[in-house]
């Protein structure tokens, strides 16, 4: 069998951890090859070795049968290897066109020839249906559009081997379907694709073969059509995984969290981003706010958690008026928040894991005396949570948050927020970008909070998560609540109609 790229017996180490332990990966021409594994299994590290970001301690790479030395990304690009990173590598103040051509500019007589570059970019854009505005600044475009820019960067350089690192983690369901179509089109055109993911449905939908990694080791390579989702999940996690959530029927008790007539005006316009939102969350209840992305969910969470001010309305927690309470008060008096953007609102990436775990409690007597931090207490506390929540990292409590996998970063936030013993837990996309094992773990933790008499407000774009976890579903559309549904009495199809605004209804909260 001829392979376009071979990574043979690759070993990559970091302080305290072997990220890739004797891994072999072989890619055929024009195939879509999925690389599957838990968060922290070594997938991104392996692809960073292929792209020249890391130098391996052992192993060789062959391109079309010949050994190559990929010392840096420029060499990788010259050899026809391109990569869309999980966290995009774009310059926000540059235009879309400037980002696509950066480092591969067309020059004529010492001057940039942007017109010629623009012509090539627009031809690629139309050919692959990757529609973009070349003159828009990257800071002003959506995440889905930024991903198109990253793909066009690869195509502009005529790359033949395309690496997609967790490409769907930040996309809406519609954008995911579009991306799958683009990937199939690229394979038909003769490109070879490596698709890093932990989403089994996407592998079944688009990949030809799949290689599974577990804790830095290669477990096996399989033809996708010959294996089931259950088999792949067991190979990935090392045990059987539950795809449905075990949830006892518990009647909800008294109201724990109440929002009354909340409205928020869009800056610079007369239109409301949120319009007269009212609802209640009771003890022993998971209430989910479902909707298509961009219908006011983010603004609602910012208002509830104190990140942004709102124009009208009232927030009550256990009967106490929290409308004007500041963020520290909310954090220390019964509200926990798992944010949608863990890098922006959940972690200080340059801090250690231990310091991230005490971000909201460092000022308490447990962790400081007269303004000096009690490092021994902090580390003991961190080690307790690391064990309890199975947080994996190379250097334990001292691991810098930035160096951790996305799933383990999310577990740090979850551990911190649950350990505060909140009355109300606001969980926004809590399993976004997580593998099936981590997703199962987080879902169990949320159900445990509900069973312990807490209230959980879940905001999710994943319809299966909505139907599986919720006791009650509130649908948001264009900043208004348009449906109050019982997950036992509704279908995904009906929920979809509400989300699309086709069934506006009075909410009886």
C-alpha positions as CSV (number, residue, x, y, z in Angstrom):
1,X,0.0,0.0,0.0
2,X,1.3,3.4,-1.0
3,X,0.9,6.1,1.6
4,X,1.3,9.9,1.0
5,X,2.4,10.5,4.6
6,X,3.8,8.1,7.2
7,X,4.7,8.9,10.8
8,X,6.6,5.9,12.1
9,X,7.3,5.2,15.8
10,X,6.9,8.8,16.9
11,X,7.8,9.7,20.5
12,X,7.3,13.2,21.9
13,X,8.0,14.1,25.6
14,X,7.2,17.1,27.7
15,X,8.2,17.7,31.4
16,X,6.5,15.0,33.4
17,X,4.6,13.4,30.5
18,X,5.1,11.3,27.4
19,X,2.5,12.8,24.9
20,X,3.3,10.5,22.0
21,X,4.6,7.0,22.9
22,X,5.8,5.0,19.8
23,X,2.8,6.1,17.6
24,X,2.6,5.1,13.9
25,X,0.1,6.9,11.6
26,X,-0.2,6.2,7.8
27,X,-2.3,8.3,5.5
28,X,-3.5,7.2,2.0
29,X,-3.8,9.7,-0.8
30,X,-7.3,11.3,-1.2
31,X,-8.6,9.8,2.0
32,X,-10.2,11.5,5.0
33,X,-8.4,10.0,8.0
34,X,-9.8,10.7,11.4
35,X,-7.5,10.9,14.5
36,X,-9.7,10.0,17.5
37,X,-8.9,10.2,21.2
38,X,-9.8,11.7,24.5
39,X,-8.8,15.2,25.4
40,X,-5.1,15.0,26.2
41,X,-4.6,11.7,24.3
42,X,-1.8,13.2,22.2
43,X,-3.7,14.0,18.9
44,X,-2.8,17.7,18.6
45,X,0.8,17.0,19.7
46,X,1.2,14.3,17.0
47,X,-0.1,16.7,14.3
48,X,2.1,19.5,15.7
49,X,5.1,17.2,15.1
50,X,3.9,16.7,11.5
51,X,3.5,20.4,11.0
52,X,7.0,21.2,12.4
53,X,5.9,22.9,15.6
54,X,7.5,20.2,17.7
55,X,10.6,18.1,17.1
56,X,10.1,14.4,18.2
57,X,12.5,12.6,20.5
58,X,12.3,9.5,18.2
59,X,10.7,8.3,15.0
60,X,10.7,9.3,11.4
61,X,8.3,11.0,8.9
62,X,8.1,9.8,5.3
63,X,6.4,11.8,2.5
64,X,5.5,9.8,-0.6
65,X,7.9,7.1,0.6
66,X,10.9,9.3,1.2
67,X,12.1,10.4,4.7
68,X,11.8,14.1,5.4
69,X,13.0,16.4,8.1
70,X,10.2,18.9,9.0
71,X,12.0,21.4,11.2
72,X,9.4,24.2,11.2
73,X,5.9,25.1,9.8
74,X,7.5,26.9,6.8
75,X,9.2,23.6,5.8
76,X,5.9,21.8,6.3
77,X,4.1,24.2,4.0
78,X,6.8,23.9,1.4
79,X,6.3,20.1,1.5
80,X,2.5,20.6,0.9
81,X,1.3,20.2,4.5
82,X,-1.2,22.7,6.0
83,X,-2.9,22.9,9.3
84,X,-6.1,24.5,10.7
85,X,-5.4,24.8,14.4
86,X,-8.0,24.4,17.1
87,X,-7.3,27.9,18.3
88,X,-7.0,29.9,15.1
89,X,-3.7,31.6,14.2
90,X,-5.0,34.9,12.8
91,X,-4.0,38.5,13.2
92,X,-7.2,40.2,14.4
93,X,-6.3,43.7,13.1
94,X,-5.5,42.4,9.6
95,X,-8.1,41.9,6.9
96,X,-9.2,38.5,5.7
97,X,-7.0,38.8,2.6
98,X,-3.9,39.9,4.6
99,X,-4.3,37.0,6.9
100,X,-4.6,34.5,4.0
101,X,-1.5,35.8,2.2
102,X,0.6,36.4,5.3
103,X,4.0,34.8,4.8
104,X,3.2,33.9,1.2
105,X,2.7,37.3,-0.3
106,X,2.8,38.0,-4.1
107,X,5.5,40.5,-4.8
108,X,6.2,42.4,-8.0
109,X,9.2,44.7,-8.4
110,X,9.6,44.8,-4.6
111,X,5.9,45.8,-4.0
112,X,3.0,43.7,-2.7
113,X,0.7,42.7,-5.5
114,X,-2.5,42.3,-3.5
115,X,-4.8,42.4,-6.6
116,X,-3.3,39.2,-8.0
117,X,-3.5,37.6,-4.5
118,X,-7.1,38.8,-4.2
119,X,-8.0,37.2,-7.5
120,X,-6.6,33.8,-6.5
121,X,-8.3,34.0,-3.1
122,X,-11.7,34.8,-4.6
123,X,-11.3,32.0,-7.2
124,X,-10.6,29.5,-4.3
125,X,-13.4,30.9,-2.3
126,X,-16.0,30.4,-5.1
127,X,-14.6,27.0,-6.1
128,X,-14.9,25.5,-2.6
129,X,-18.0,27.5,-1.5
130,X,-15.9,29.2,1.2
131,X,-17.5,32.5,0.8
132,X,-15.7,35.4,2.6
133,X,-15.3,39.1,2.5
134,X,-11.6,39.7,1.7
135,X,-11.7,43.3,3.0
136,X,-13.3,42.6,6.4
137,X,-11.1,42.8,9.5
138,X,-10.8,39.4,11.2
139,X,-11.9,41.0,14.5
140,X,-15.3,41.7,13.0
141,X,-16.2,38.3,11.5
142,X,-17.8,35.2,13.1
143,X,-15.8,32.1,14.4
144,X,-17.2,30.1,11.4
145,X,-15.9,32.7,9.0
146,X,-12.5,32.7,10.7
147,X,-12.3,29.0,10.1
148,X,-13.0,29.6,6.4
149,X,-10.1,32.0,6.4
150,X,-7.8,29.3,7.9
151,X,-8.9,26.8,5.3
152,X,-8.3,29.3,2.5
153,X,-4.8,29.9,4.0
154,X,-4.0,26.2,3.3
155,X,-5.5,26.2,-0.2
156,X,-3.8,29.5,-1.1
157,X,-0.4,27.8,-0.5
158,X,-1.5,24.8,-2.6
159,X,-1.2,22.3,0.3
160,X,-2.0,18.7,-0.5
161,X,-2.1,17.3,3.0
162,X,-4.6,19.2,5.1
163,X,-4.7,18.8,8.9
164,X,-8.0,19.9,10.7
165,X,-7.5,20.1,14.5
166,X,-10.9,19.9,16.2
167,X,-12.5,21.9,13.4
168,X,-16.1,21.6,14.7
169,X,-15.5,22.5,18.4
170,X,-16.7,26.1,18.0
171,X,-19.2,25.8,15.1
172,X,-22.9,25.7,14.9
173,X,-24.7,22.6,13.6
174,X,-25.3,24.3,10.2
175,X,-21.6,25.3,9.9
176,X,-20.5,21.7,10.8
177,X,-22.6,20.3,7.9
178,X,-21.1,22.9,5.6
179,X,-17.6,22.0,6.7
180,X,-18.2,18.3,6.2
181,X,-19.3,19.0,2.6
182,X,-16.2,21.1,2.0
183,X,-14.0,18.3,3.4
184,X,-15.6,15.7,1.0
185,X,-15.1,18.1,-1.9
186,X,-11.4,18.6,-1.0
187,X,-10.8,14.8,-0.9
188,X,-12.5,14.5,-4.3
189,X,-10.1,17.1,-5.6
190,X,-7.2,14.9,-4.7
191,X,-6.3,16.3,-1.2
192,X,-5.5,14.1,1.7
193,X,-7.2,15.1,5.0
194,X,-6.3,14.4,8.6
195,X,-9.3,15.2,10.8
196,X,-8.6,15.4,14.6
197,X,-11.8,14.9,16.5
198,X,-13.5,13.1,19.4
199,X,-17.0,13.4,17.9
200,X,-18.0,9.9,16.8
201,X,-21.0,11.1,14.7
202,X,-18.7,13.2,12.5
203,X,-16.3,10.4,12.0
204,X,-19.1,8.1,10.8
205,X,-20.4,10.9,8.6
206,X,-17.2,11.9,6.8
207,X,-14.1,9.8,7.5
208,X,-12.8,6.8,5.5
209,X,-10.4,5.4,8.2
210,X,-9.8,6.2,11.8
211,X,-6.7,5.8,14.1
212,X,-7.5,5.8,17.8
213,X,-5.1,7.2,20.5
214,X,-5.4,6.6,24.2
215,X,-3.1,8.2,26.8
216,X,-0.4,8.8,24.2
217,X,-0.4,5.4,22.6
218,X,-1.8,4.1,19.3
219,X,-4.6,1.7,19.9
220,X,-5.4,0.7,16.3
221,X,-6.5,1.9,12.8
222,X,-10.0,0.8,11.5
223,X,-12.1,1.2,8.4
224,X,-15.0,3.5,9.6
225,X,-17.7,1.6,7.8
226,X,-16.7,-1.6,9.7
227,X,-16.9,-0.3,13.2
228,X,-19.7,1.1,15.5
229,X,-19.7,4.3,17.6
230,X,-19.9,2.1,20.7
231,X,-16.7,0.2,19.6
232,X,-14.8,3.4,18.9
233,X,-15.8,5.0,22.2
234,X,-14.6,1.9,24.1
235,X,-11.3,2.0,22.2
236,X,-10.9,5.7,22.9
237,X,-11.8,5.7,26.6
238,X,-10.8,2.1,27.6
239,X,-14.3,1.3,28.9
240,X,-17.9,1.2,27.9
241,X,-19.4,4.7,27.7
242,X,-23.1,5.6,28.4
243,X,-24.6,7.7,25.6
244,X,-27.7,8.5,27.6
245,X,-27.9,10.2,30.9
246,X,-29.2,8.3,34.0
247,X,-31.6,10.7,35.6
248,X,-34.1,9.9,38.4
249,X,-37.5,11.5,38.4
250,X,-37.4,14.0,41.3
251,X,-40.2,16.5,41.7
252,X,-38.8,20.1,41.8
253,X,-39.2,22.0,45.1
254,X,-39.3,25.8,45.8
255,X,-37.9,28.4,43.4
256,X,-34.2,29.0,43.9
257,X,-33.5,31.4,41.0
258,X,-36.0,33.9,39.4
259,X,-35.6,36.3,36.5
260,X,-38.3,39.0,36.0
261,X,-38.9,41.1,32.8
262,X,-35.2,41.3,31.9
263,X,-34.4,43.5,28.9
264,X,-31.1,44.5,27.4
265,X,-30.7,47.1,24.7
266,X,-28.3,46.6,21.8
267,X,-25.7,49.4,22.0
268,X,-26.3,52.2,19.4
269,X,-29.7,50.9,18.3
270,X,-33.3,51.0,19.5
271,X,-33.6,47.2,19.2
272,X,-33.4,45.0,22.3
273,X,-31.0,42.1,22.4
274,X,-33.1,40.6,25.2
275,X,-36.8,41.4,25.4
276,X,-38.8,40.9,28.6
277,X,-37.2,37.6,29.7
278,X,-38.9,36.0,32.7
279,X,-38.4,32.4,34.1
280,X,-37.8,30.4,37.2
281,X,-35.4,27.6,38.2
282,X,-36.4,25.4,41.2
283,X,-34.5,23.2,43.5
284,X,-33.9,19.7,42.0
285,X,-34.4,21.1,38.4
286,X,-32.3,21.4,35.3
287,X,-33.8,24.1,33.1
288,X,-32.3,24.4,29.7
289,X,-32.3,27.5,27.4
290,X,-32.2,26.1,23.9
291,X,-31.8,28.1,20.7
292,X,-29.8,28.6,17.5
293,X,-26.5,30.5,18.3
294,X,-26.8,34.2,18.3
295,X,-30.4,34.6,19.6
296,X,-29.4,36.3,22.8
297,X,-28.0,33.4,24.9
298,X,-24.6,35.0,25.5
299,X,-26.1,38.3,26.5
300,X,-28.5,36.7,28.9
301,X,-25.7,34.8,30.6
302,X,-23.6,38.0,30.8
303,X,-26.6,39.8,32.4
304,X,-27.2,37.0,34.9
305,X,-23.6,36.6,36.0
306,X,-22.9,40.3,36.3
307,X,-20.5,40.6,33.3
308,X,-22.8,43.1,31.6
309,X,-25.4,45.5,32.9
310,X,-29.0,45.2,31.6
311,X,-31.5,48.0,31.2
312,X,-34.6,46.6,32.9
313,X,-35.6,43.7,35.0
314,X,-34.8,41.9,38.3
315,X,-32.8,38.8,39.4
316,X,-33.7,37.0,42.6
317,X,-31.6,34.2,44.3
318,X,-33.3,32.4,47.2
319,X,-35.7,35.4,47.3
320,X,-32.9,38.0,47.7
321,X,-32.6,40.8,45.1
322,X,-29.3,40.3,43.2
323,X,-30.1,42.8,40.4
324,X,-27.3,45.2,41.4
325,X,-24.9,42.7,43.1
326,X,-21.4,42.7,41.8
327,X,-19.6,39.6,40.4
328,X,-17.6,38.8,43.6
329,X,-20.8,38.8,45.6
330,X,-22.5,36.5,43.1
331,X,-19.5,34.1,43.1
332,X,-19.3,33.9,46.9
333,X,-23.0,33.7,47.7
334,X,-24.3,30.8,45.8
335,X,-23.8,31.3,42.0
336,X,-21.5,29.2,39.9
337,X,-20.8,29.8,36.2
338,X,-19.2,27.5,33.6
339,X,-18.6,30.1,30.8
340,X,-19.0,29.4,27.1
341,X,-15.5,30.8,26.4
342,X,-13.2,29.0,28.9
343,X,-10.1,31.0,27.8
344,X,-11.8,34.5,28.0
345,X,-14.0,34.1,31.1
346,X,-13.0,30.8,32.8
347,X,-9.2,30.7,33.2
348,X,-6.1,32.8,33.5
349,X,-4.0,30.8,31.0
350,X,-0.6,31.9,32.3
351,X,-1.5,30.9,35.9
352,X,-0.9,27.4,37.3
353,X,-3.8,25.0,37.7
354,X,-3.7,25.5,41.5
355,X,-4.1,29.3,41.1
356,X,-6.9,28.9,38.7
357,X,-8.7,26.7,41.2
358,X,-8.7,29.5,43.8
359,X,-9.4,32.5,41.5
360,X,-12.7,33.2,43.3
361,X,-11.6,32.2,46.8
362,X,-7.9,33.3,47.1
363,X,-8.9,36.1,49.6
364,X,-10.6,33.8,52.1
365,X,-8.8,32.7,55.4
366,X,-8.3,29.2,54.0
367,X,-5.9,30.5,51.3
368,X,-4.3,33.7,52.7
369,X,-3.1,35.3,56.0
370,X,-2.7,39.1,56.1
371,X,-2.5,39.3,52.3
372,X,0.1,36.5,51.9
373,X,-1.0,33.3,50.0
374,X,-0.8,30.0,51.9
375,X,0.9,27.9,49.2
376,X,0.8,24.6,51.1
377,X,-3.0,25.0,51.6
378,X,-3.5,26.0,48.0
379,X,-1.6,22.9,46.7
380,X,-3.3,20.5,49.0
381,X,-6.7,21.9,47.9
382,X,-5.7,21.6,44.2
383,X,-4.5,18.0,44.6
384,X,-7.8,17.1,46.2
385,X,-9.8,18.4,43.3
386,X,-7.3,16.9,40.7
387,X,-8.0,13.5,42.2
388,X,-11.8,14.0,42.6
389,X,-12.3,15.3,39.1
390,X,-9.7,13.2,37.3
391,X,-7.8,16.3,35.9
392,X,-4.8,15.1,33.9
393,X,-1.7,17.2,33.4
394,X,2.1,16.8,33.1
395,X,3.1,18.7,36.3
396,X,0.0,18.3,38.5
397,X,-1.1,21.4,40.4
398,X,1.8,23.5,39.0
399,X,0.9,22.8,35.4
400,X,0.3,26.1,33.5
401,X,-3.3,26.2,32.3
402,X,-2.4,27.2,28.8
403,X,-0.5,23.9,28.3
404,X,-3.4,21.7,29.2
405,X,-5.9,20.0,26.8
406,X,-9.3,21.7,26.3
407,X,-11.1,18.9,28.2
408,X,-8.8,19.1,31.2
409,X,-9.1,22.9,31.2
410,X,-12.9,22.5,31.3
411,X,-12.5,20.0,34.2
412,X,-10.6,22.7,36.2
413,X,-13.4,25.1,35.8
414,X,-16.0,22.5,36.6
415,X,-14.1,21.4,39.8
416,X,-13.8,25.0,40.9
417,X,-17.4,25.9,40.3
418,X,-18.9,22.7,41.8
419,X,-16.7,22.9,44.9
420,X,-18.2,26.3,45.8
421,X,-21.4,24.4,46.7
422,X,-23.7,26.8,44.7
423,X,-27.4,27.2,45.0
424,X,-27.6,27.9,41.2
425,X,-25.2,26.6,38.6
426,X,-25.2,28.4,35.2
427,X,-23.6,26.0,32.7
428,X,-23.0,27.3,29.2
429,X,-22.1,24.7,26.6
430,X,-20.4,22.7,29.4
431,X,-19.4,19.8,27.1
432,X,-18.3,21.9,24.1
433,X,-15.2,20.5,22.5
434,X,-15.1,17.5,24.9
435,X,-14.7,13.8,24.2
436,X,-17.4,11.2,25.0
437,X,-15.8,10.2,28.3
438,X,-15.4,13.8,29.5
439,X,-18.9,14.7,28.3
440,X,-20.4,11.7,30.2
441,X,-18.5,12.8,33.4
442,X,-19.7,16.4,33.1
443,X,-23.3,15.4,32.5
444,X,-23.2,13.2,35.6
445,X,-21.8,16.0,37.7
446,X,-24.6,18.4,36.6
447,X,-27.2,15.7,37.3
448,X,-25.6,15.2,40.7
449,X,-25.9,18.9,41.4
450,X,-29.6,18.8,40.6
451,X,-30.1,15.6,42.7
452,X,-28.4,17.4,45.6
453,X,-31.1,20.1,45.6
454,X,-29.4,22.7,43.5
455,X,-30.9,24.5,40.5
456,X,-29.1,24.2,37.2
457,X,-29.5,26.6,34.3
458,X,-28.1,24.9,31.2
459,X,-27.5,26.8,28.0
460,X,-26.8,24.5,25.1
461,X,-26.8,24.3,21.3
462,X,-26.5,20.5,21.3
463,X,-30.1,19.1,20.8
464,X,-29.2,15.7,22.2
465,X,-27.7,17.3,25.3
466,X,-30.8,19.5,25.7
467,X,-33.2,16.5,25.4
468,X,-31.0,14.2,27.6
469,X,-30.3,16.5,30.6
470,X,-33.3,18.9,30.8
471,X,-36.3,18.7,33.2
472,X,-37.7,21.7,31.4
473,X,-36.7,23.4,28.1
474,X,-37.1,27.2,27.4
475,X,-36.6,28.2,23.8
476,X,-35.0,31.5,23.0
477,X,-35.5,33.2,19.6
478,X,-34.4,36.7,18.7
479,X,-34.0,37.6,22.3
480,X,-37.4,36.4,23.5
481,X,-38.5,33.2,25.2
482,X,-40.9,31.6,22.7
483,X,-41.5,28.1,24.2
484,X,-41.7,26.3,27.5
485,X,-41.4,22.6,26.8
486,X,-41.4,19.3,28.6
487,X,-38.6,17.1,27.1
488,X,-40.7,13.9,27.8
489,X,-43.6,15.3,25.7
490,X,-41.7,16.9,22.9
491,X,-39.5,15.8,20.0
492,X,-36.3,17.1,18.5
493,X,-38.3,18.1,15.4
494,X,-40.8,20.2,17.4
495,X,-37.9,21.7,19.4
496,X,-36.2,22.6,16.1
497,X,-39.4,24.4,14.9
498,X,-39.5,26.5,18.1
499,X,-35.8,27.3,17.7
500,X,-36.4,28.5,14.1
501,X,-39.2,30.8,15.3
502,X,-41.9,28.9,13.5
503,X,-43.9,28.3,16.7
504,X,-43.8,31.4,18.9
505,X,-45.8,30.8,22.0
506,X,-46.5,32.3,25.4
507,X,-44.2,31.1,28.1
508,X,-45.8,30.1,31.4
509,X,-42.7,30.1,33.6
